[in-house]
Amino acid sequence: MASASFLSLLVLVAMASAVSAQLSSTFYDTSCPNALSTIKSAVTAAVSSEARMGASLVRLHFHDCFVDGCDGSVLLADTGSFVGEQGAIPNNASIRGMDVIDNIKTQVEAVCKQTVSCADILAVAARDSVVALGGPSWTVPLGRRDSTSATGNTGDLPAPTSSLAQLQAAFSKKNLDTTDMVALSGAHTIGQAQCKNFRSRIYGGDTNINAAFATSLQANCPQATGGSGDSSLAPLDTKTPNAFDNSYYNNLLSQKGLLHSDQVLFNNGTTDNTVRNFASSASAFTGAFTTAMIKMGNISPLTGTQGQIRLSCSKVNS
Ligand code: HEM
């Protein structure tokens, strides 16, 4: 009896370790003790020369993790014989910061040769960006490895035209619940969006928008499509565009969400109370945000001997 239950315990332990190799915050402590400080100083420098870069780096980690897991695939540039994710609709002429990641990777390679993955650099750079813009810090689990290809499932990224139900489905597919989804959307407290992504909302397509807010956005976002106005930028958080705070949620309370997919979070639906909570309590928001960032960073990582440690983040090792 005793030995039978011991045996089944052993089997259980073996199964558990086979199913999920765990990330660990101490992963580079002996193999590359200077990795985290090297990343942090490079991110801090990039954000102080251009605040928006902090937003762009946070978004890169999101676009990495939602497409086939946090495996650095978003960083792979197209070549003559390879088509990656960067030309797909949610990314094309929109994601930024790949050059900053390449530069960080060069600095990290100089201190530890082929040890730190690009996927981990993205996760740490996202955290350091939030901190550089005045937001909360958290401990980043590490040990992700880099993909050797990109399958291009960019359709898993939610569109700015999404309904609440579509957003919930997109996040739930990644094992993120509705609270995670509302908290992660709070990353839109920083950064900017192009006119083509909110045009319909400010020209009568949505009724749940503050009229004065819509009019003020029209000045820099022409109604006619196809011209250079398509890429005119507006801050995702008009109130404090470069501060990582909870004003995103206060904007939603006054119908000043920039994207359709922002305002659906506060539109007489099931997420209204979560938005109210995050608007009134900065600590409720930061607690939920940091928890959700760790969960997002855990989406299907490559670990152990899977994948590779790229030498250059924009291409697979030759
Ligand atoms: C909820 C579903 C989401 C949708 C539909 C969405 C959509 C978008 C769109 C359309 C833009 C503007 C892109 C452009 O105009 O070039 C944007 C920007 C941004 N998104 Fe999201 N997003 C979502 C969730 C997230 C999440 C989960 C994060 C990170 C945790 C995030 C972080 C950002 C940041 C920081 C920017 C500004 C980037 C910059 O200025 O370079 N977004 N998002």
Residues whose N, C-alpha, C, O or C-beta is under 5 A from the ligand:
A	BS01	HEM	R52 A55 S56 V58 R59 F62 A93 S94 R96 P158 A159 P160 L184 S185 A187 I190 G191 Q192 A193 Q194 N197 S261
